[in-house]
C-alpha cells in the first residue's frame, strides 16, 4: 500500500486508448504504460479523468489494471499503481474503492464530489467513508470541474483522516499548497500543469501531470533537477515544456495527448468516447511541431 512518504516525484494519469470501434485497446495501453515505466516515472494512475474514467466499465477497468501490472512486470520496476474511483455518490465511490483494492491498487485517487455541490461537512464525511474501506486515499481537488471550492479548514480536516495520505491540487494558483506547506500538512502533488514549477517552489512534493504522457523523459528530467537542488535549471526545463503543456490543454484533455501518441505510433488510434471529440485540424497543425 502507498504511504505518505511515497507521494513525491512524477505521477502520470495514463490515457485509455480505444480502437476505431471505441473498444479498449489493451495492446496500445500496454505500450504506453511500458514506455512510462521505462522513463522512470514514480507512479501511474489508471482510470483517472485523463483515462476517460466516466466511460470505463468495471470489466474494462479490470483489463486495464491487469495490463498495467503486466507492463510494470516487463519493465522490471516497482512503481505504484493508483486507480481513480471518485464519483459524486459516496456509496458508489466506496464500492469502486473496494473493487480497486481487490484488483491490487496501492491507492485510489478520489475527486471532490462534483455537480451536486455538497456542504463542506458533507465532503469531509464523503472522504471519511471512502477512507474507511482501507485503501489509501489521495484527495483530488479540482474546483473548476467539480463546481465546489474547498475551504482550507476542509482540506486540513480531510487530510487529517486516517487513510488519506495526501492530495492532488488542481486549484488555479499556489495559495493552497503554500498554506498547507506552512502548516505542515501531508504531501501535495500539483495537478495544474501550467503551475508545476511554481507549486514545487511553494512546497509541493511532486506532480501528477497529464501532459507527461508525452515527452515523459523531459518531465522526469525537470522533476529530478528540482529535487537535486538545481532550481534554475529546473525552471528553464519547465519553461521549455510550457508551450507544449498549453497546447495539450487548448482543447479538452486527453484529445491532444491521444493525437500525439497516435502520430508517434505509441497507440493505435486517437479515438475518444463521446462526448469528447478528436482534436481539430488547427490544433493538429500546432501539435505536429512535436512529432
Secondary structure by P-SEA (a helix, b strand, c coil): ccccccccccccbbbbbbcccccccaaaaaaaaaaaaaaccccccccccccccccccaaaaaaaaaaaaaaaaaaccbbbbbbbbccccaaaaaaaaaaaaaacccbbbbcccccccccaaaaaaaaaaaaccccbbbbbbbcccccccccaaaaaaaaacccccccccccccaaaaaaaaaacccbbbbccccaaaaaaaaccccccccccccaaaaaaaaaaaaaacaaaaaaaaaaaaaaaaaaaaccccaaaaaaaaaaaccccccccccccccccaaaaaaacccc
